[in-house]
């Protein structure tokens, strides 16, 4: 038994994951391909299968402070632009800051 990513044939987006023995007759739904996920790879719904490799979704970050709020999308494989700073996740207010 192995996990198979159900990949949208048009977009490459992994929309589901199926456990299949690879022997029992089965075909993915129309518009999808089934790609075996190697046991040593982490792949979840929302990843992509492009150029015969599993890839995580793009990373979103903002450039600060000059263009506050401007969103830029890059691939994890792309280098980060020199003038950009990753946006830290929101912080939970401390109990002294809450009303």
Secondary structure, 3 states (H helix, E strand, C coil): CEEEEEEECCCCEEEEEEEECCCCCCCCCCCEEEEECCCCCCCCCCCEEECCEEECCCEEEECCCCCCCCEEEECCCCCCCCCCCCCCCCCCCCCCCCC
